Amino acid sequence: MRWVKLIAVLVILGLIALFAWQNIPTFNAVQSFQLNLYFGQPLVWTHSVIVLMAISAGIGLVLGLLVMLKPFVSTRRKLAQERQERQELQEKREPVQPQEEEPPPG
């Protein structure tokens, strides 16, 4: 079974590498952008397609991690609150130890 998994991973990586190799000219194509805010000079900059893909993948990764962290943080907060409540209840349940009385002298 390990060999089947290894072969499948190698085939997928090979297809990704083949796709990238055949599309190198497309990835190296330069795209120009212009931002005109109607005051001052318009801003113009250029980037290759691969840089734009990397920027969008990075932004998507960061946004995805933030979306995944929200439930994680809220769950941890609820668990901490529940632990604190459980500890307080346990402290209330523990009977107060009576102080030992000294035996009467004699």
N, C-alpha and C positions, 0 to 999 in steps of 0.2 A: 504494500500500500504506500510505503514511503517513496518508492520509485515512481509510482503513478503521480503522486503529488509533485515530486521534483520535476518530472517530465512536463506536467501541465504548467508549472511555474515557468520553466524554461521556454516553452512554446509561447506563452503570453508575453514574456519579456522580449523574446525574439520578434514577435509581431509589433510590439511597441517600438523597438529599435528600428525595424524595417520602415514603419510609418514615419519615424523621425528622419531617417536617412533619405527617404524619397521626397520629403517635404522641406528639406533644408533651404531651397531657394525661397519658398513661401515664408518660412520662419525668419529669413534674413531681410525680407522686404521691409522698407521703411514707410511708416505712416506718419503724416504730419497732422498736427492739431492746432487749432486757432481758437483762442479765447478772447472775445471782444466784449468788454464791459461798457462800451460807449463813452468812456472817458480815458484819456491817455492813449497810449499805443496798444494795439492788440498784441496779446502774447501768442507767440508761435513756437512750438517745439516739436521735435520728431523722435520717434522711438521705433525700434524694430518690433515685428509681431511677437517674437519670442519673449521680449522684455514685457510687452503688454500682457501676454499670457501669464508670465511669472508674477507680475503685479496683481493681476486679477485672482490668480490662485492663492497668493499670500493673503490678500484681503478676505477671500472666501474662507481660508483656513482660520484666520483670526476671528471672523464673525461666527463661524461654526463652533469654535472653541468657547466663545462667549455665550452662545445660545446653549451649549451643553453644560456650561458651568452654573448657569442660573438654577436649574433643578438640583444640582449637586450641592450647592451652597445652601439652598433653602432646606434640603433634607438634613444636612449636617446641623443646621441651626435648630431644627425641630428635634433632632436626636439629643442635642446638648440640653435643650430645655426639658425634654422628657427625663433625661438622666438626673438633672437637678431636682425636678419634682419628685422623682422616685427616691432620691437621697433624702430629701426633706421628709417625705412620708416615713421612710425607714427610721430616721432619727426620732420622729414623733412616736413610732411604735415601740421603740426600745424602752423597756421599763427603766425607771430611774432606780439605780442601785441604792437600797436603803443603807444608811450609814450604820456601821457596826457599833453597837452599844458596848461600852466598857463594862466588864463584869463588876458587880458591887464589891467594894473592898471588904475583905474579911475572911 
